[in-house]
Amino acid sequence: MHGAPQRTRARLRTRGARRRLALAGASAALFFVPALSAAADGTAEPRGDGRTPVQLLAVNDLHGNLDAVPGPAGSVHRKGPNGELEQLQAGGVSRLATLLDRARERARGAQSLTVAAGDMIGGSPLLSAAYHDEPTVEALETLGLDVTAVGNHEFDEGPEELRRMDAGGCHPKDGCADPNRPYDGADFPYLAANVLPRGAEKAGKAERKPILPPYWIKKLPGGERIGFIGLTTKDTPSVVSASMTKDLVFADEVETIDRYAGELDRRGVKAVVALVHEGARPPAKTYDATCGKDGAADRLDGRIQTIAEQASPKVDLFVTGHSHEPYMCSVPDPAGQPRLVTQSASFGRTFTDLRFDIDRRTGDVVRSSARAEAHAVTTDTPEQQRVDRVVEKWRARSAEMADEPVGYISDDIPGRGAPDPETPLGDLITDAQVAATREAGAELALLNWGGVRSDLTYRASGKEGDGVVTYGEAFQVQPFDNPLVTMVLSGKQLLTVLRQQFSGENEGYPQVLQISDELRFDVDMSRTGADRLLTDTVRVNGEPVDVSRDYRVTVNDFLSQGGNGFSELKEGTDRQSVTRDLAAFTEYLKSRSSPEAPIAPPKADRITWR
């Protein structure tokens, strides 16, 4: 690949480990598994007791954000001196690289590995997406990533593109990003233990081969071995466009972990780490949130809790992703023994420093030695020059396209970082989608919350000036370039779609849609399931929904295929596609704003919460 090759990276790490770097710039907090003892400063002490100290530096859900994400979506919270929450802007892969170097230095001789739990690419800003995320792969190589699991967004362009990212080759449509040096693949392995070609699930267990390696074994200098099992959520087909996963099967996480933990055990690998792209809501708002014994909560609120409780005791700790929010937790395994389950914040806002010892006699992890430390990648951190050179090389190549002004705003328009499910930016985007699809008869638009990837901030991100929205900033908000599909739904079907926000797959974790100005409804969260939608309050253009009337509704291609549990949208008829989401958004900004008349943030008052 274009970054430092493997041996060069090793030399750079060794050289970095000999430097004494200042420790300022990385906010951190320490979390221990019960019965832990450690040095007061959290560093690894030289061992004379037959143990080998190991450090795992863990990240997840970068989504190609080589730069810090502006606005609330790019912030984390910590407790201030008086216990109040403070907001910190965080992120930037060059700053992350600096703090990883410092963390390796603090390890004082521990064997250090850098690992990821998926969604490192996909849903990426223009800086990376313009070149099919090859810039992010190069940056990750340069900062020293050793191994990653796949996440659902690694499948945004389908399995063949993921194989290309892994093995190399020029893009089949757009060709080589650099004709003089074709893309030669990632120098770290992608792991996909539970992702099978369709039909493989019917074969005998021994014949079920995933599309990429299920695990990776790292042999340490002393001969100890660590096995890493990597997998993504089994729900990937419901959170990625169906056309991209139609030829794949995503197997159960616990069954998959048990299979390969057993296989590693038979190969004599006793120290096992699961890299799982499945997560939970954090137990608290701070980036160092904890749960388990002595933590802020007893358990994690999400599927990873059950996975960690049920998966084989042969797995010693879990590094997780998908829910984007950080936590460090202790979850009992089926044998009743505690094991760490951690996640870092998305977009490179934080990383987790995990430490544990391996017993050199047994080759297994000493569970009582495990601890985790959370670090915020604050924006006052110096940028590591090797990674920064990679980022700036790609920035120069995409600058002309990224810096083009496409609109003007009068203030911040929160989206991903908004405090409420309905967001001002979601309102703006859905209004843009109705305007762009009027020729297809659109009366209203619906958008999944995950389709809004960041905020629009008034403050300039470059030289464009305050209040100017550039193409690169618009792309960061709408990076998927999904076709918009305008379909016919009966009034009865429309009500069913709105009920599905709170029922079926979404009953436990509601998926509140962003809605265009033509639609209004009330929600009562004290009720359960579909009853949370107060049906008699639903209005289209001020009129109650007529269950026998047809409505023309615009959604993106992902929703049109039933994504995020909105299965009723698959039943929509008379489908027409006349544009794509990014084009609709940028055209709306261009046509509806000017320096003299910028767009003001919508009020986000279309949904009433009772």
C-alpha positions as CSV (number, residue, x, y, z in Angstrom):
1,M,0.0,0.0,0.0
2,H,1.0,3.7,-0.2
3,G,1.9,4.0,3.5
4,A,4.9,2.8,5.4
5,P,5.5,-0.9,4.7
6,Q,5.3,-3.4,7.6
7,R,9.0,-3.5,8.4
8,T,9.3,0.3,8.2
9,R,6.3,0.7,10.5
10,A,8.0,-1.7,13.0
11,R,11.1,0.5,12.9
12,L,9.1,3.6,13.4
13,R,7.3,2.1,16.4
14,T,10.6,1.0,17.9
15,R,12.1,4.4,17.4
16,G,9.0,6.0,18.8
17,A,9.2,3.7,21.9
18,R,12.6,5.1,22.6
19,R,11.5,8.7,22.7
20,R,10.1,10.2,25.9
21,L,7.0,12.0,24.7
22,A,5.1,14.5,26.7
23,L,1.9,13.2,28.1
24,A,-0.2,16.4,27.8
25,G,-3.1,16.5,25.3
26,A,-4.8,13.1,26.0
27,S,-7.6,13.2,28.5
28,A,-7.9,9.8,30.0
29,A,-9.8,7.7,32.6
30,L,-9.0,4.2,33.9
31,F,-11.4,1.3,34.4
32,F,-10.5,-2.0,36.1
33,V,-12.0,-5.5,36.0
34,P,-12.8,-6.5,39.6
35,A,-9.8,-7.8,41.7
36,L,-7.3,-5.8,39.7
37,S,-4.0,-4.5,41.1
38,A,-1.7,-2.2,39.1
39,A,0.8,0.5,39.3
40,A,-0.5,3.8,40.5
41,D,0.1,5.5,37.1
42,G,-1.5,2.7,35.1
43,T,1.7,1.7,33.3
44,A,3.0,-1.8,32.7
45,E,5.8,-2.7,35.1
46,P,8.6,-5.1,34.2
47,R,7.6,-8.6,35.0
48,G,9.5,-11.3,36.8
49,D,6.6,-13.5,37.5
50,G,6.2,-15.5,34.3
51,R,3.9,-13.0,32.7
52,T,4.0,-11.1,29.4
53,P,2.3,-7.7,29.5
54,V,0.2,-6.8,26.4
55,Q,-1.3,-3.5,25.2
56,L,-4.2,-3.3,22.8
57,L,-5.0,0.2,21.4
58,A,-8.6,-0.1,20.1
59,V,-10.6,2.1,17.8
60,N,-13.9,1.7,15.8
61,D,-16.3,3.4,13.5
62,L,-13.9,5.9,12.0
63,H,-16.0,6.1,8.8
64,G,-13.2,7.6,6.8
65,N,-13.2,10.8,9.0
66,L,-9.6,11.7,8.5
67,D,-10.4,15.2,9.8
68,A,-12.2,16.0,13.1
69,V,-15.9,16.2,12.5
70,P,-17.2,19.7,13.3
71,G,-20.0,20.6,15.6
72,P,-21.8,18.4,18.2
73,A,-21.3,15.2,16.2
74,G,-17.5,15.7,16.7
75,S,-17.6,16.2,20.4
76,V,-17.3,14.1,23.5
77,H,-18.3,14.9,27.1
78,R,-16.3,14.7,30.3
79,K,-17.0,15.7,33.9
80,G,-15.7,19.1,34.9
81,P,-14.2,20.1,38.2
82,N,-17.6,20.6,39.8
83,G,-19.1,17.5,38.3
84,E,-20.9,19.3,35.4
85,L,-20.6,17.9,31.9
86,E,-18.0,19.7,29.6
87,Q,-18.1,19.3,25.9
88,L,-14.8,18.8,24.0
89,Q,-14.2,18.8,20.3
90,A,-12.3,15.7,19.3
91,G,-11.0,13.8,16.4
92,G,-8.5,13.9,13.5
93,V,-6.6,10.8,12.4
94,S,-3.2,12.6,12.6
95,R,-3.9,13.6,16.2
96,L,-5.1,10.0,16.9
97,A,-1.7,8.8,15.6
98,T,0.1,11.1,18.0
99,L,-1.8,9.8,21.0
100,L,-1.3,6.2,19.9
101,D,2.5,6.8,19.8
102,R,2.3,8.3,23.3
103,A,0.2,5.3,24.6
104,R,2.8,2.9,23.2
105,E,5.5,4.9,24.9
106,R,3.6,4.7,28.2
107,A,3.3,0.9,27.9
108,R,7.0,0.5,28.9
109,G,7.9,-2.7,27.2
110,A,4.4,-4.3,26.8
111,Q,3.7,-5.9,23.5
112,S,1.6,-3.3,21.7
113,L,-1.0,-4.0,19.0
114,T,-3.5,-1.7,17.4
115,V,-6.9,-3.2,16.6
116,A,-10.3,-2.0,15.2
117,A,-13.9,-3.2,15.5
118,G,-15.2,-2.3,12.1
119,D,-16.8,0.6,10.1
120,M,-13.4,2.2,9.6
121,I,-14.5,3.0,6.1
122,G,-17.9,3.6,4.5
123,G,-20.2,6.6,5.0
124,S,-17.0,8.6,4.6
125,P,-16.5,12.3,3.9
126,L,-15.4,13.4,0.4
127,L,-11.7,13.5,1.4
128,S,-11.7,9.7,1.6
129,A,-14.8,8.7,-0.4
130,A,-13.7,10.5,-3.6
131,Y,-11.1,7.7,-3.9
132,H,-13.2,4.8,-2.6
133,D,-11.6,5.1,0.9
134,E,-8.1,4.3,-0.3
135,P,-6.9,7.4,1.7
136,T,-8.3,6.0,4.9
137,V,-6.6,2.6,4.4
138,E,-3.3,4.4,3.8
139,A,-3.7,6.5,6.9
140,L,-4.6,3.5,9.0
141,E,-1.5,1.6,7.7
142,T,0.7,4.6,8.5
143,L,-0.6,4.9,12.1
144,G,0.0,1.2,12.7
145,L,-3.3,-0.6,12.5
146,D,-2.6,-4.4,12.9
147,V,-6.0,-6.0,12.4
148,T,-9.7,-5.0,12.0
149,A,-13.1,-6.7,11.9
150,V,-15.5,-5.8,9.2
151,G,-18.5,-3.7,10.1
152,N,-21.8,-3.2,8.2
153,H,-20.4,-0.2,6.3
154,E,-17.6,-2.1,4.9
155,F,-20.3,-3.6,2.7
156,D,-21.6,-0.2,1.4
157,E,-20.3,-0.9,-2.0
158,G,-20.7,-4.7,-1.8
159,P,-18.5,-7.7,-1.1
160,E,-16.4,-7.4,-4.2
161,E,-15.3,-3.9,-3.3
162,L,-14.5,-5.0,0.2
163,R,-12.3,-7.8,-1.3
164,R,-10.6,-5.1,-3.4
165,M,-9.9,-3.0,-0.3
166,D,-8.4,-6.0,1.3
167,A,-6.4,-7.5,-1.6
168,G,-5.8,-4.5,-3.9
169,G,-6.5,-3.6,-7.5
170,C,-7.9,-0.6,-9.2
171,H,-11.6,0.3,-8.9
172,P,-13.6,-1.5,-11.7
173,K,-15.4,1.7,-12.7
174,D,-13.2,4.6,-11.7
175,G,-9.8,3.0,-12.4
176,C,-6.6,3.6,-10.4
177,A,-6.6,6.6,-8.1
178,D,-2.9,6.8,-8.8
179,P,-2.1,5.4,-12.3
180,N,1.6,5.3,-11.4
181,R,1.1,3.2,-8.3
182,P,-2.0,1.0,-8.4
183,Y,-3.7,0.3,-5.1
184,D,-2.1,-2.8,-3.5
185,G,-4.5,-3.5,-0.7
186,A,-4.4,-3.1,3.1
187,D,-1.4,-4.3,4.9
188,F,-3.6,-5.3,7.9
189,P,-6.1,-8.2,7.7
190,Y,-9.9,-7.7,7.5
191,L,-11.7,-10.4,9.5
192,A,-15.2,-11.5,8.6
193,A,-15.9,-14.7,10.6
194,N,-19.7,-14.7,10.3
195,V,-20.0,-13.4,6.7
196,L,-20.7,-16.3,4.4
197,P,-21.6,-16.6,0.7
198,R,-25.3,-17.3,0.3
199,G,-25.7,-21.1,0.3
200,A,-22.7,-21.8,2.5
201,E,-24.8,-21.8,5.6
202,K,-26.4,-25.1,4.3
203,A,-23.0,-26.8,4.2
204,G,-21.6,-28.8,7.0
205,K,-20.0,-26.7,9.8
206,A,-16.5,-27.7,8.7
207,E,-17.2,-26.6,5.1
208,R,-18.7,-23.1,6.0
209,K,-16.0,-20.7,4.8
210,P,-16.4,-17.0,5.3
211,I,-15.6,-14.5,2.6
212,L,-12.5,-13.3,4.5
213,P,-10.4,-14.9,7.2
214,P,-12.3,-15.6,10.4
215,Y,-9.4,-14.9,12.7
216,W,-5.8,-13.7,12.8
217,I,-3.1,-15.1,15.1
218,K,-0.3,-12.8,16.4
219,K,2.8,-14.5,17.7
220,L,4.7,-12.3,20.2
221,P,8.5,-12.2,20.4
222,G,8.4,-14.5,23.5
223,G,6.4,-17.2,21.6
224,E,3.0,-16.3,23.1
225,R,0.1,-16.2,20.7
226,I,-3.0,-14.1,20.6
227,G,-6.0,-15.0,18.4
228,F,-8.3,-12.3,17.2
229,I,-11.8,-13.3,15.9
230,G,-13.4,-10.6,13.8
231,L,-17.1,-10.3,12.9
232,T,-19.9,-7.9,12.3
233,T,-23.5,-7.7,13.5
234,K,-25.9,-10.3,12.2
235,D,-28.2,-7.4,11.5
236,T,-26.0,-6.0,8.7
237,P,-28.6,-6.7,6.0
238,S,-31.1,-4.4,7.7
239,V,-28.6,-1.5,8.0
240,V,-27.0,-1.6,4.6
241,S,-28.7,-1.4,1.2
242,A,-30.2,-4.8,0.5
243,S,-28.7,-5.0,-3.0
244,M,-25.2,-5.0,-1.5
245,T,-25.7,-7.9,0.8
246,K,-28.2,-10.1,-1.2
247,D,-25.5,-12.7,-1.9
248,L,-24.3,-12.9,1.7
249,V,-25.4,-14.6,4.9
250,F,-24.5,-13.1,8.3
251,A,-24.4,-15.8,10.9
252,D,-25.2,-15.6,14.6
253,E,-22.5,-13.8,16.6
254,V,-22.4,-16.2,19.6
255,E,-22.4,-19.3,17.4
256,T,-19.6,-17.9,15.3
257,I,-17.4,-16.8,18.2
258,D,-17.9,-20.2,19.9
259,R,-16.8,-22.1,16.7
260,Y,-13.6,-20.1,16.1
261,A,-12.7,-19.8,19.8
262,G,-12.8,-23.6,19.9
263,E,-10.7,-23.9,16.7
264,L,-8.1,-21.5,18.1
265,D,-8.1,-23.5,21.4
266,R,-7.4,-26.7,19.4
267,R,-4.5,-24.9,17.7
268,G,-3.1,-24.2,21.1
269,V,-4.0,-20.5,21.1
270,K,-5.4,-19.8,24.6
271,A,-5.4,-15.9,24.6
272,V,-8.4,-14.9,22.5
273,V,-9.8,-11.4,21.7
274,A,-13.2,-10.9,19.9
275,L,-13.4,-7.9,17.6
276,V,-17.2,-7.5,17.3
277,H,-19.0,-4.9,15.3
278,E,-22.0,-4.9,17.6
279,G,-22.6,-2.5,20.5
280,A,-24.8,-0.9,23.1
281,R,-25.9,2.4,24.4
282,P,-23.3,3.9,26.8
283,P,-24.1,3.7,30.6
284,A,-23.3,7.4,31.0
285,K,-22.7,10.5,28.8
286,T,-19.0,10.8,29.4
287,Y,-16.4,9.3,27.1
288,D,-15.1,7.2,30.0
289,A,-18.4,5.7,30.9
290,T,-18.2,2.4,32.8
291,C,-20.6,-0.4,33.8
292,G,-20.3,-3.6,35.8
293,K,-18.9,-3.8,39.3
294,D,-18.2,-0.3,40.6
295,G,-19.3,1.2,37.3
296,A,-21.9,3.8,36.5
297,A,-24.4,1.0,35.5
298,D,-24.8,-2.7,36.2
299,R,-25.0,-3.7,32.5
300,L,-24.8,-2.5,29.0
301,D,-28.1,-1.6,27.2
302,G,-27.7,-3.4,23.9
303,R,-27.1,-6.7,22.1
304,I,-23.4,-6.9,23.0
305,Q,-24.3,-7.5,26.6
306,T,-26.1,-10.8,25.7
307,I,-23.3,-11.8,23.2
308,A,-20.7,-11.2,25.9
309,E,-22.7,-13.2,28.5
310,Q,-23.3,-16.2,26.2
311,A,-20.1,-16.5,24.1
312,S,-17.4,-19.0,24.9
313,P,-15.3,-18.4,28.1
314,K,-12.3,-19.1,25.9
315,V,-12.7,-15.5,24.7
316,D,-10.9,-13.2,27.2
317,L,-12.1,-9.8,26.2
318,F,-14.3,-8.0,23.6
319,V,-13.5,-4.9,21.6
320,T,-16.7,-3.7,20.0
321,G,-18.2,-1.1,17.7
322,H,-21.4,-0.1,15.8
323,S,-23.3,2.0,18.4
324,H,-20.6,4.8,18.1
325,E,-20.6,5.6,21.8
326,P,-17.8,4.8,24.3
327,Y,-17.9,2.5,27.3
328,M,-15.6,0.3,29.4
329,C,-17.5,-2.5,31.1
330,S,-17.1,-5.8,32.9
331,V,-19.5,-8.5,31.8
332,P,-19.5,-12.0,33.3
333,D,-18.9,-14.9,30.9
334,P,-20.9,-18.2,31.0
335,A,-18.5,-19.5,33.6
336,G,-19.2,-16.4,35.8
337,Q,-15.8,-14.8,35.3
338,P,-15.5,-11.1,34.5
339,R,-14.2,-10.0,31.1
340,L,-13.8,-6.5,29.6
341,V,-16.1,-5.3,26.9
342,T,-15.1,-1.9,25.5
343,Q,-16.0,0.5,22.7
344,S,-14.4,3.8,21.7
345,A,-16.3,6.8,20.3
346,S,-16.9,7.0,16.6
347,F,-15.1,9.3,14.1
348,G,-11.8,9.0,15.8
349,R,-12.9,11.0,18.8
350,T,-11.5,8.6,21.4
351,F,-9.5,5.4,21.6
352,T,-9.2,2.7,24.3
353,D,-5.9,1.5,25.8
354,L,-6.4,-2.1,27.1
355,R,-3.8,-3.8,29.1
356,F,-3.5,-7.4,30.3
357,D,-0.9,-10.1,31.1
358,I,-0.4,-13.4,29.4
359,D,0.7,-16.3,31.6
360,R,3.8,-17.6,29.8
361,R,3.2,-21.1,31.2
362,T,-0.4,-21.5,30.0
363,G,-0.4,-19.0,27.2
364,D,-3.7,-17.6,28.5
365,V,-4.8,-14.2,29.6
366,V,-4.7,-13.5,33.3
367,R,-8.2,-12.0,33.5
368,S,-7.5,-10.3,36.8
369,S,-4.8,-8.2,35.2
370,A,-7.1,-6.7,32.5
371,R,-7.9,-3.0,32.6
372,A,-8.9,-0.3,30.2
373,E,-8.2,3.4,29.8
374,A,-10.2,5.8,27.7
375,H,-8.4,8.7,25.9
376,A,-10.1,11.7,24.1
377,V,-8.4,12.8,20.9
378,T,-8.6,16.5,21.8
379,T,-8.1,19.0,19.0
380,D,-5.2,20.7,20.8
381,T,-3.2,17.5,20.3
382,P,-0.2,17.9,17.8
383,E,-0.6,16.1,14.5
384,Q,1.7,13.2,13.8
385,Q,3.6,14.2,10.7
386,R,3.7,10.9,8.9
387,V,0.0,10.5,9.0
388,D,-0.6,14.2,8.3
389,R,1.4,14.0,5.1
390,V,-0.8,11.2,3.9
391,V,-4.0,13.2,4.7
392,E,-2.7,16.4,3.1
393,K,-1.6,14.5,0.0
394,W,-5.1,13.3,-0.6
395,R,-6.7,16.6,0.4
396,A,-4.7,18.4,-2.3
397,R,-6.1,16.0,-4.9
398,S,-9.8,16.6,-3.9
399,A,-9.6,20.2,-2.8
400,E,-11.0,21.8,-6.0
401,M,-14.2,19.7,-5.7
402,A,-14.5,19.9,-1.9
403,D,-14.1,23.7,-1.7
404,E,-16.8,24.6,-4.1
405,P,-19.5,26.7,-2.4
406,V,-23.0,25.2,-2.7
407,G,-25.0,27.3,-0.2
408,Y,-25.2,29.6,2.8
409,I,-26.6,29.2,6.3
410,S,-27.2,31.8,9.0
411,D,-26.3,29.6,12.0
412,D,-25.4,26.0,12.9
413,I,-27.9,23.4,11.7
414,P,-27.5,20.4,13.9
415,G,-28.0,16.9,12.5
416,R,-26.0,14.0,13.8
417,G,-25.2,15.9,17.0
418,A,-28.7,17.2,17.7
419,P,-30.1,16.3,21.1
420,D,-33.5,15.2,19.9
421,P,-34.6,12.5,17.5
422,E,-36.0,15.1,15.0
423,T,-33.2,17.3,13.9
424,P,-33.1,20.7,12.1
425,L,-30.8,19.2,9.5
426,G,-33.1,16.2,9.0
427,D,-35.9,18.7,8.3
428,L,-33.8,20.6,5.8
429,I,-32.8,17.4,3.9
430,T,-36.3,16.0,3.7
431,D,-37.6,19.3,2.4
432,A,-34.9,19.2,-0.2
433,Q,-35.9,15.7,-1.2
434,V,-39.5,16.7,-1.7
435,A,-38.4,19.7,-3.8
436,A,-36.1,17.5,-6.0
437,T,-38.8,14.8,-6.6
438,R,-41.9,17.0,-7.3
439,E,-41.6,16.0,-10.9
440,A,-42.2,12.4,-9.8
441,G,-45.3,13.6,-7.8
442,A,-43.7,13.7,-4.4
443,E,-46.0,14.9,-1.6
444,L,-43.7,14.2,1.4
445,A,-40.4,12.6,2.2
446,L,-39.1,10.3,5.0
447,L,-35.4,9.8,5.9
448,N,-33.7,7.4,8.3
449,W,-31.8,9.1,11.1
450,G,-28.6,7.3,10.1
451,G,-28.8,9.0,6.7
452,V,-27.7,12.2,8.3
453,R,-24.0,11.8,9.0
454,S,-22.9,15.1,10.6
455,D,-23.9,18.7,11.3
456,L,-23.7,21.8,9.2
457,T,-21.7,24.4,11.2
458,Y,-21.7,28.1,10.6
459,R,-18.0,28.6,11.4
460,A,-15.8,28.1,8.3
461,S,-13.9,24.8,8.2
462,G,-11.4,26.2,5.7
463,K,-10.9,29.4,3.7
464,E,-14.5,29.6,2.4
465,G,-15.8,32.0,5.1
466,D,-18.3,31.7,7.9
467,G,-21.8,30.6,6.8
468,V,-20.6,29.1,3.5
469,V,-21.5,25.4,2.9
470,T,-19.0,23.8,0.6
471,Y,-19.6,20.7,-1.5
472,G,-17.2,18.8,0.8
473,E,-19.4,19.8,3.9
474,A,-22.6,18.8,2.1
475,F,-21.0,15.5,1.1
476,Q,-20.1,14.8,4.7
477,V,-23.8,15.2,5.6
478,Q,-25.0,13.0,2.7
479,P,-22.1,10.7,1.7
480,F,-23.9,7.6,0.4
481,D,-25.2,9.2,-2.8
482,N,-28.3,7.1,-2.6
483,P,-30.9,7.2,-5.3
484,L,-34.2,8.8,-4.2
485,V,-37.2,6.6,-4.8
486,T,-40.7,8.1,-5.0
487,M,-43.4,5.5,-4.5
488,V,-47.1,5.2,-3.9
489,L,-48.2,4.3,-0.4
490,S,-51.8,4.1,0.7
491,G,-52.8,6.1,3.8
492,K,-53.0,2.8,5.6
493,Q,-49.5,1.9,4.5
494,L,-48.2,5.3,5.5
495,L,-49.5,4.8,9.0
496,T,-47.9,1.4,9.2
497,V,-44.5,2.9,8.2
498,L,-44.9,5.5,10.9
499,R,-45.8,2.8,13.5
500,Q,-42.7,0.8,12.5
501,Q,-40.6,3.6,14.0
502,F,-41.6,2.1,17.4
503,S,-42.5,-1.6,16.7
504,G,-41.1,-4.8,15.3
505,E,-37.3,-4.5,15.0
506,N,-37.5,-1.0,16.4
507,E,-39.5,-1.6,19.5
508,G,-36.5,-1.7,21.8
509,Y,-34.6,1.1,20.1
510,P,-37.0,3.4,18.2
511,Q,-35.8,4.6,14.7
512,V,-37.5,8.0,14.5
513,L,-37.7,9.2,10.9
514,Q,-36.8,12.7,9.7
515,I,-39.9,14.1,8.0
516,S,-40.6,16.8,5.5
517,D,-42.7,19.9,6.3
518,E,-45.9,18.4,4.8
519,L,-46.1,15.8,7.6
520,R,-46.9,16.1,11.3
521,F,-47.6,13.6,14.1
522,D,-47.5,13.2,17.9
523,V,-45.6,10.6,19.9
524,D,-46.3,9.3,23.5
525,M,-43.2,7.4,24.7
526,S,-45.1,6.3,27.9
527,R,-46.9,3.8,25.7
528,T,-45.4,0.7,24.1
529,G,-44.7,-0.4,20.6
530,A,-46.8,0.8,17.7
531,D,-49.2,2.6,20.1
532,R,-46.5,5.2,20.7
533,L,-47.6,6.8,17.5
534,L,-50.8,8.7,18.2
535,T,-52.5,7.8,14.9
536,D,-55.3,10.4,15.2
537,T,-52.6,13.2,15.2
538,V,-51.0,12.3,11.9
539,R,-51.5,15.1,9.3
540,V,-50.4,15.5,5.7
541,N,-50.6,19.1,4.6
542,G,-52.8,19.8,7.6
543,E,-55.4,17.1,6.8
544,P,-55.9,13.8,8.6
545,V,-54.5,10.8,6.8
546,D,-57.1,9.2,4.6
547,V,-56.4,5.4,4.8
548,S,-58.1,4.8,1.4
549,R,-56.2,7.6,-0.4
550,D,-52.8,7.1,-2.2
551,Y,-49.8,9.3,-1.3
552,R,-46.6,9.8,-3.3
553,V,-43.7,9.4,-0.8
554,T,-40.0,9.9,-1.4
555,V,-37.4,7.9,0.5
556,N,-33.8,6.9,-0.2
557,D,-33.0,3.6,-1.8
558,F,-31.9,2.1,1.5
559,L,-35.3,2.7,3.1
560,S,-37.2,1.7,-0.1
561,Q,-35.7,-1.8,0.3
562,G,-37.0,-2.1,3.9
563,G,-33.9,-0.9,5.7
564,N,-33.9,-0.2,9.5
565,G,-36.9,-2.4,10.0
566,F,-39.3,-0.4,7.7
567,S,-40.5,-3.4,5.9
568,E,-43.7,-1.8,4.7
569,L,-41.8,0.5,2.4
570,K,-40.9,-2.6,0.3
571,E,-44.6,-2.8,-0.6
572,G,-44.7,0.7,-2.2
573,T,-45.7,0.7,-5.8
574,D,-45.3,2.8,-9.0
575,R,-41.7,3.6,-8.1
576,Q,-39.7,6.3,-9.9
577,S,-36.2,7.6,-9.4
578,V,-35.3,11.0,-10.8
579,T,-32.3,12.1,-8.7
580,R,-30.0,11.1,-5.8
581,D,-29.9,12.4,-2.2
582,L,-26.7,14.4,-2.4
583,A,-27.7,16.1,-5.7
584,A,-31.1,17.0,-4.1
585,F,-29.4,18.5,-1.1
586,T,-26.8,20.5,-2.9
587,E,-29.3,21.8,-5.5
588,Y,-31.7,22.9,-2.7
589,L,-28.9,24.8,-1.0
590,K,-27.9,26.5,-4.2
591,S,-31.4,27.5,-5.2
592,R,-32.7,28.5,-1.8
593,S,-29.8,30.5,-0.3
594,S,-27.4,33.3,-1.1
595,P,-24.9,35.4,0.9
596,E,-27.7,38.0,1.4
597,A,-30.4,35.4,2.2
598,P,-28.9,32.4,4.0
599,I,-31.0,29.5,5.1
600,A,-31.9,29.6,8.8
601,P,-32.1,26.4,10.9
602,P,-35.5,24.8,10.7
603,K,-37.3,24.6,14.1
604,A,-37.5,20.8,14.2
605,D,-41.1,21.0,15.5
606,R,-42.8,18.6,13.2
607,I,-43.0,15.8,15.7
608,T,-44.6,16.6,19.1
609,W,-43.5,14.6,22.1
610,R,-46.0,14.1,24.8
